[in-house]
C-alpha cells in the first residue's frame, strides 16, 4: 500500500527534522521540507502531497495562513497548522482558511498521527460530498422536468426547466415580491392550498393541476412534492412534469373511441332495423333479449367489457335470419322438419355476417353459439359446458325466456311464468345453473319486466 505523502513547512530546521523523523516512524513519507510560505506553495504544486503540515508563523512576505489559503484554493490539499503560540488575530485569519486541524508544538507521535489521519479522512469525505453535490446539482440543472424549492417566505430555487415551463426567469421567480400562487390556474388554487396545508404531514404527494405561463398560456402538469427540512422551517421540493401533450392525446383518443363506439352502434342498429323490416312479428325481440341478458350479466357481476360485448351480440344475435325466406319467418303454423333445418342455419349465417366487423369483443362467437346447450344438444356445432362462451350461455337463457313470454305467429304469448318454469325444468341440463338462478332472482326478487 502506497504511503501517504506529507509536506512539512517549518521555518526552524531542527524542528522540521524532528517532525520528519516522527512522520517516518509513524509510516508516512515526507514529500519535502520547506521553510517559507512561497516555498510551501511551490513544493505543493510540484509534489502534490496528501497533506501539508504548516507552521502558522513563517518568515518572509507570505506567512503560513496566506500559504495555506493559496494551497487550499489552487491545489485542494488539506492543511494542518503547527503552532506553539499565536495571537488572537492570526488565529482568526487561520480559521478563515478552513484548516483540517491544529497541533500544538511540542507534540507526541500519537497526537500527530491522530490529527493527520482525521484530517486526511475529513478531506476525503468532504470531496466525496462535494462530488455528490455537484452531480446532484448537474442532474437538477439539466433535468427535463421543472424542479423548484419553496420556503415559507417564497420560492428559493428554480431550475432552467422551470423557467422554460413557466416563462418566468429565475431572478423574477425567486424575488421576494413574486407571488408563487400566480403561476397556478385560478380554478386549481384551492387544491394547491389544501396540499400546502399538508406540507410536512405527508412524506410525498402526487397530483395534477394547471399552471398559467408568463405569456398567459396554460399547461397541465403532474406534480410530485416532498417536504424537506425541520418542521418549523419546512420547505417543499417539487417536480413538475409537463403532461399537456399527453392529456391532449388522451382526450383525442377518448373522442376517437367514442366515435368508434358510435360507429359500432350505428352498424348494429342498421342490422337490427334491416332484420325487423323482414320479420315484423319479432320486432323488438332482439332488444328485449339484450336487456334481459345484460341484466343477468350485471347480476352475475360480469365486467363492463363483457356486458358491452353481450349488449352488441344480443342486439344482432338473430341477424342470420336475414337470409331465411320471409314466408318461413312469418309462417302462422309450426315449421316442417326441412323449414326448421333452414332456421337452424341462422347462427352460422349470422356469424359469417358479423365476423367481418372488427368488434373489440367476441361478438361473432357469441352470435354463433347462442343456440348451443350445456348437454351438447344445441346447434350448430353441438358444443357443451364450458366450451360455450359464458356470454353465449347467458344469451341462450334470455332468448328462451323472451321468446316464450312473447307472441309468435304460430301461438299466443305464454308469459314469463311459463318461460321461467321451462328454464328451471332444464337447469343444469340445457341451461347453465348459475345463469338460471340469476334470471329467477331478477324476475322474482327485483321484479324485472320486459319493456
TARAQUI-V236031 format. One record per residue. RES is the residue in three letters. OMEGA is omega in radians with two decimals (none if undefined). BURIAL is b if it has 9 or more other C-alpha atoms within 8 Angstrom, else e. Layout:
BEGIN
RES/OMEGA/BURIAL
RES/OMEGA/BURIAL
END
This chain:
BEGIN
UNK/-3.10/e
UNK/3.13/e
UNK/3.10/e
UNK/-3.09/e
UNK/-3.12/b
UNK/3.05/b
UNK/-3.14/b
UNK/3.07/b
UNK/-3.05/b
UNK/-3.05/b
UNK/3.06/b
UNK/-3.01/e
UNK/-3.09/e
UNK/3.12/e
UNK/3.13/e
UNK/3.14/b
UNK/3.09/e
UNK/3.13/e
UNK/3.13/b
UNK/3.13/b
UNK/3.13/e
UNK/-3.13/b
UNK/3.14/b
UNK/3.10/b
UNK/-3.14/e
UNK/3.08/e
UNK/3.10/e
UNK/2.96/b
UNK/3.09/b
UNK/-3.10/b
UNK/3.13/b
UNK/3.05/b
UNK/3.09/b
UNK/-2.95/b
UNK/-3.14/b
UNK/3.11/b
UNK/3.13/b
UNK/3.11/e
UNK/3.13/b
UNK/-3.14/b
UNK/-3.13/b
UNK/3.14/e
UNK/3.13/b
UNK/3.12/b
UNK/-3.09/e
UNK/-3.00/e
UNK/-3.10/e
UNK/-3.10/b
UNK/3.09/b
UNK/-3.11/b
UNK/3.08/b
UNK/2.96/b
UNK/-2.94/b
UNK/3.00/b
UNK/-3.12/b
UNK/-3.06/b
UNK/3.12/e
UNK/3.06/b
UNK/3.10/b
UNK/-3.07/e
UNK/-3.09/e
UNK/3.12/b
UNK/-3.07/b
UNK/-3.12/b
UNK/3.14/b
UNK/3.12/b
UNK/3.12/b
UNK/3.14/b
UNK/3.13/b
UNK/-3.12/b
UNK/-3.14/b
UNK/-3.04/b
UNK/-3.05/e
UNK/-3.00/e
UNK/-3.12/b
UNK/3.10/e
UNK/-3.14/b
UNK/-3.12/b
UNK/3.00/b
UNK/-3.10/b
UNK/2.97/b
UNK/-3.14/b
UNK/3.02/b
UNK/3.13/e
UNK/3.04/e
UNK/-3.13/b
UNK/-3.06/e
UNK/-3.11/e
UNK/-3.14/e
UNK/3.12/b
UNK/3.11/b
UNK/3.08/e
UNK/-3.12/b
UNK/-3.13/b
UNK/-3.11/e
UNK/-3.11/e
UNK/3.12/b
UNK/-3.14/e
UNK/-3.13/b
UNK/3.07/b
UNK/3.06/b
UNK/3.02/b
UNK/-3.06/b
UNK/3.06/e
UNK/-0.09/e
UNK/-3.07/e
UNK/3.10/e
UNK/-3.11/e
UNK/-3.09/e
UNK/3.09/e
UNK/3.12/b
UNK/-3.11/b
UNK/-3.12/b
UNK/-3.11/e
UNK/-3.13/b
UNK/-3.10/b
UNK/3.12/e
UNK/-3.13/e
UNK/-3.13/b
UNK/3.12/b
UNK/3.13/e
UNK/3.13/b
UNK/3.13/b
UNK/3.13/e
UNK/3.10/e
UNK/3.13/e
UNK/3.10/e
UNK/3.12/e
UNK/-3.14/e
UNK/3.12/e
UNK/3.12/e
UNK/3.13/e
UNK/3.14/e
UNK/3.10/e
UNK/3.13/e
UNK/-3.13/e
UNK/3.12/e
UNK/3.12/e
UNK/-3.13/e
UNK/-3.08/b
UNK/-3.08/b
UNK/-3.13/e
UNK/3.08/e
UNK/3.13/e
UNK/3.10/b
UNK/-3.10/b
UNK/-3.13/b
UNK/2.98/b
UNK/-3.13/b
UNK/3.11/b
UNK/-3.14/b
UNK/-3.10/e
UNK/3.12/e
UNK/-3.12/b
UNK/-3.09/b
UNK/-3.11/b
UNK/3.03/b
UNK/-3.12/b
UNK/-3.11/b
UNK/3.14/b
UNK/3.10/b
UNK/3.09/b
UNK/-3.12/b
UNK/-3.12/e
UNK/-3.04/b
UNK/-3.07/b
UNK/3.12/b
UNK/3.07/b
UNK/-3.08/e
UNK/-3.11/b
UNK/3.07/e
UNK/-3.10/e
UNK/-3.04/b
UNK/3.11/b
UNK/-3.12/b
UNK/-3.07/e
UNK/-3.05/e
UNK/3.09/b
UNK/-3.06/e
UNK/-3.12/b
UNK/-3.11/e
UNK/-3.13/e
UNK/-3.11/b
UNK/3.06/b
UNK/-3.10/b
UNK/-3.10/e
UNK/-3.10/e
UNK/-3.09/b
UNK/3.13/b
UNK/3.11/e
UNK/-3.13/e
UNK/-3.12/e
UNK/3.11/e
UNK/3.10/e
UNK/-3.14/e
UNK/3.12/e
UNK/-3.13/e
UNK/-3.12/e
UNK/-3.13/b
UNK/3.13/b
UNK/3.14/e
UNK/3.11/b
UNK/-3.11/e
UNK/-3.13/e
UNK/3.12/b
UNK/-3.14/e
UNK/-3.13/e
UNK/3.02/e
UNK/3.13/b
UNK/3.06/b
UNK/3.08/b
UNK/-3.12/b
UNK/-3.09/b
UNK/-3.12/b
UNK/3.08/e
UNK/3.11/e
UNK/-3.12/e
UNK/3.10/b
UNK/3.07/b
UNK/-3.10/b
UNK/3.02/b
UNK/-3.02/b
UNK/2.97/b
UNK/-3.08/b
UNK/3.11/b
UNK/3.11/b
UNK/3.11/b
UNK/3.12/b
UNK/-3.14/e
UNK/-3.04/e
UNK/-3.10/e
UNK/-3.13/e
UNK/-3.04/e
UNK/3.05/b
UNK/3.12/b
UNK/3.02/b
UNK/-3.09/b
UNK/3.05/b
UNK/-3.14/b
UNK/3.10/b
UNK/-3.13/b
UNK/-3.12/b
UNK/-3.11/b
UNK/-3.11/b
UNK/-3.14/e
UNK/-3.13/e
UNK/3.11/b
UNK/3.11/e
UNK/3.12/e
UNK/3.11/e
UNK/3.12/e
UNK/3.10/e
UNK/3.11/e
UNK/3.12/e
UNK/3.13/e
UNK/3.12/e
UNK/3.11/e
UNK/3.10/e
UNK/3.12/e
UNK/3.10/e
UNK/3.14/e
UNK/3.11/e
UNK/3.09/e
UNK/-3.08/b
UNK/3.09/b
UNK/3.11/e
UNK/3.13/e
UNK/-3.11/b
UNK/3.12/b
UNK/3.11/e
UNK/3.13/b
UNK/-3.13/b
UNK/3.14/e
UNK/-3.14/b
UNK/-3.08/b
UNK/3.07/b
UNK/3.12/e
UNK/-3.05/e
UNK/-3.07/b
UNK/-3.11/e
UNK/3.14/e
UNK/3.10/b
UNK/-3.13/b
UNK/-3.12/e
UNK/-3.06/b
UNK/3.12/b
UNK/3.14/b
UNK/3.08/b
UNK/-3.14/b
UNK/-3.13/b
UNK/3.14/b
UNK/-3.13/b
UNK/3.13/b
UNK/3.10/b
UNK/3.09/b
UNK/-3.13/b
UNK/3.10/b
UNK/3.11/b
UNK/-3.14/b
UNK/3.10/e
UNK/3.04/e
UNK/-3.11/b
UNK/3.11/e
UNK/-3.14/e
UNK/3.13/e
UNK/-3.14/b
UNK/3.10/b
UNK/3.11/e
UNK/3.13/b
UNK/3.13/b
UNK/3.12/b
UNK/-3.12/b
UNK/-3.13/b
UNK/-3.09/b
UNK/-3.10/b
UNK/-3.03/b
UNK/3.13/b
UNK/-3.07/b
UNK/3.12/b
UNK/3.13/b
UNK/-3.13/b
UNK/3.12/e
UNK/3.08/e
UNK/3.13/b
UNK/-3.06/e
UNK/-3.11/e
UNK/3.09/e
UNK/-3.11/b
UNK/-3.06/e
UNK/-3.12/b
UNK/-3.05/b
UNK/3.11/e
UNK/-3.11/e
UNK/-3.06/e
UNK/3.03/b
UNK/-3.12/e
UNK/3.14/e
UNK/-3.14/e
UNK/3.13/b
UNK/3.08/b
UNK/3.13/e
UNK/3.12/b
UNK/-3.10/b
UNK/3.12/b
UNK/-2.97/b
UNK/3.08/b
UNK/3.14/b
UNK/3.11/b
UNK/3.12/b
UNK/3.11/b
UNK/-3.11/b
UNK/3.09/b
UNK/-3.00/e
UNK/-3.05/b
UNK/3.12/b
UNK/3.13/e
UNK/-3.09/e
UNK/3.07/e
UNK/3.06/e
UNK/-3.13/e
UNK/-3.14/e
UNK/-3.06/e
UNK/-3.10/b
UNK/3.13/b
UNK/3.12/b
UNK/3.10/b
UNK/-3.12/b
UNK/-2.97/b
UNK/-2.98/b
UNK/3.04/b
UNK/3.03/b
UNK/-3.10/b
UNK/-3.03/b
UNK/-3.10/b
UNK/3.12/b
UNK/-3.08/b
UNK/-3.10/b
UNK/-3.11/b
UNK/0.20/b
UNK/-2.99/b
UNK/-3.12/e
UNK/3.11/b
UNK/3.14/b
UNK/3.02/b
UNK/-3.06/b
UNK/3.09/e
UNK/3.10/e
UNK/3.11/b
UNK/3.14/b
UNK/-3.14/e
UNK/3.12/b
UNK/3.10/b
UNK/3.09/b
UNK/-3.12/b
UNK/3.13/b
UNK/3.14/b
UNK/-3.13/b
UNK/-3.12/b
UNK/-3.13/b
UNK/-3.10/b
UNK/-3.13/b
UNK/-3.10/b
UNK/-3.13/b
UNK/-3.11/b
UNK/-3.01/b
UNK/3.11/b
UNK/3.04/b
UNK/-3.10/b
UNK/-3.06/b
UNK/3.11/e
UNK/3.06/e
UNK/3.11/e
UNK/-3.14/b
UNK/3.12/b
UNK/-3.06/b
UNK/-3.13/b
UNK/3.11/e
UNK/3.14/b
UNK/3.14/b
UNK/3.08/b
UNK/-3.13/e
UNK/-3.11/e
UNK/3.08/b
UNK/3.14/e
UNK/-3.06/e
UNK/3.11/b
UNK/-3.14/b
UNK/3.13/e
UNK/3.10/b
UNK/-3.01/b
UNK/3.14/b
UNK/-3.06/b
UNK/-3.11/e
UNK/-3.12/e
UNK/3.11/b
UNK/3.13/b
UNK/3.12/e
UNK/3.12/b
UNK/3.10/b
UNK/-3.12/b
UNK/3.13/b
UNK/-3.08/b
UNK/-3.03/b
UNK/-3.06/e
UNK/-3.05/e
UNK/3.02/e
UNK/3.10/e
UNK/3.08/e
UNK/3.05/e
UNK/3.14/e
UNK/none/e
END
